[in-house]
Amino acid sequence: MRTLAIVGVLLAACTAQPEPLPAWPYPQVPAEAQRPGDPAKGYDYLINGGYISCGIPKTLYDSVFGSPGADRLPGRTGDNTDLPYYYSAATSAEGVKVVSANCLTCHASRINGKLVIGLGAASGDFTGDQAQYVDLAGRGITDPTEKAEWQRFDDRIHAIAPYTQTLTIGVNPADNLTAALMAHRDPATLAWSPTPMLALPPPGVVPVDVPPWWRMAKKTAMFYTSAGRGDHARTMMTASLLCTESIAEAQLIDAAFVDVRAWIETMMPPVWPFAINGDLAARGKTVFHANCASCHGTYGEGGVYPNEVVPVGDVMTDSTLALGASQFADAYVQWFKASFWGQMSRLEPQPGYIAPPLDGIWATAPYFHNGSVPTLAAVLDSTRRPTYWTRTFDSGDYDQAGVGWNITAVDHGQAQEPTHAAKIKIYDTTLYGYGNGGHLYGDGLTADERTAVLEYLKTL
């Protein structure tokens, strides 16, 4: 615990504190023009495109791994046909076919047994050192050109691995990953520097829960802190930062991500797959409109979503991310501004969190920006939030009444567990960045009102 506290102090010392946001009515993020694209081309590029151009040589991958089975995704072609949905093949600048993780590693997941593209992967395990697996793969390579390609990938993974290890399964290190990659890239040329050119982020990862892509049809800015402004396609393609070696390569990927963004804008959320009490949901809609809609918007014909940023002092959820952590620290914001990405987009993190649209909210458990609350019932009633909890990662192990994951509350945190395997299964809300406080708005409702709102939220 003392080590984590020191990390917190270091993080606070190296980040600029944003100006406070005004009180209610909260500021709304204005819409900005986006480049038009072709959704069909965008989906094809998402699942078949070679936007991650470094990785494990495909000859090695094919010799070690078998058929993806249930993880195969229809519509994939060429070298991607027999890869699982979360891996893609590409050809490097040296002509080597490589396999690496793609966007769907974090942006696809199963719910109720069904794979949903665009649903954040709430079962991802980033607690281990990924570099050890890449090292192991290198032992099986004999071809010198493939060996050099593996070495390039291995160097990248070793550079970022210490900054991407989360403390528990289910949360994501994306923001810390991006900051670490920025530190190793020249913003003007995108050339990789083995020695970091910026101070690296603290190794204590600030966790995030991956939001669903379908929200982007309504949102005017990206990320929980509304930092992603300007051209969204340009910001989305930062996923390629691991391997992109030149401005020319970045331009090609950017041109295709205009179509990817267009496809994301067409996405619809999955429909609640269980029975709904229509009368109860109708009562819940009335309660929701009176208590929740001013921030989260209204739904159905004529619905309006305000894109409001709620100050951390009002929402009172864990403030770590909103106060300048990871890629939202000032040094990385300035790197982004000076880079290829900053030509059309910008990072403007706010000291607050966007009140998200709630379409398909039932499928997006756990809740809050750090995934600290396992059910909507606990979002609406803070007394139901466990300090320490575990869950299985069976996509069918779903709490229909609470709207979220079935969990087991435990009486101790990670520090009391003797093994790494046991520690990482516990969501410990006392850890730095993992807090589950705040968003107390539902506490003022009666139990019957909360039950009715839960039923209404299932319909969105």
Secondary structure, DSSP 8 states (H G I E B T S, - for coil): -HHHHHHHHHHHHTS--------SS--B----------HHHHHHHHHH---S--SEEHHHHHHH----GGGB-TT--GGGTTSBTTEEEEE-TTS-EEEEE-THHHHEEEETTEEEETS--TT----S-THHHHHHHHTT---HHHHHHHHHHHHHHHHHGGGS--SSTT-B-HHHHHHHHHHTB-TTT--B-SS-SS----SS---B----GGGGGT-SSBSTTS-EEE-HHHHHGGGGGGT--SHHHHHHHHHHHHHHHHHHTT-------S---HHHHHHHHHHHHHHTHHHH---STT-----BEEEHHHH-S--TTTTT-GGGSHHHHHHHHHSSGGGTEEE---SEEE----TTGGGG-SBTTTT-B-BHHHHH-GGG--SEEEE---TT-EETTTTEE-EEE-SS-GGG-SSHHHHTT-EETTSTT-------GGGGS-HHHHHHHHHHHTT-
